Amino acid sequence: MIEFTVSDMTCGHCASTITKAVKEVDAAARCEIDLATKKVRIESAEDAAEFQAAIDDAGYTPVRT
């Protein structure tokens, strides 16, 4: 399980954009987003750095936890 804290994720639109970025890296990835805690959890065999770069490219600031 890969987990990021994304402090600048504030709403459903943000969550949707981040989910889309995750799916572009791995369409089969399972992505759980908790807006209350600003956590993004990803279940995938892909490298965490790829997801971090994709979320960053989408305009957010993911921090690996």
Secondary structure as the mmCIF struct_conf table of DSSP 4:
data_model
#
loop_
_struct_conf.conf_type_id
_struct_conf.id
_struct_conf.beg_label_comp_id
_struct_conf.beg_label_asym_id
_struct_conf.beg_label_seq_id
_struct_conf.end_label_comp_id
_struct_conf.end_label_asym_id
_struct_conf.end_label_seq_id
STRN STRN1 ILE A 2 VAL A 6
TURN_TY1_P TURN_TY1_P1 SER A 7 ASP A 8
BEND BEND1 CYS A 11 CYS A 11
HELX_RH_AL_P HELX_RH_AL_P1 GLY A 12 VAL A 25
TURN_TY1_P TURN_TY1_P2 ALA A 27 ALA A 28
STRN STRN2 ARG A 30 ASP A 34
TURN_TY1_P TURN_TY1_P3 LEU A 35 LYS A 38
STRN STRN3 LYS A 39 GLU A 43
BEND BEND2 ALA A 45 GLU A 46
HELX_RH_AL_P HELX_RH_AL_P2 ALA A 48 ASP A 57
TURN_TY1_P TURN_TY1_P4 ALA A 58 GLY A 59
STRN STRN4 PRO A 62 ARG A 64
#
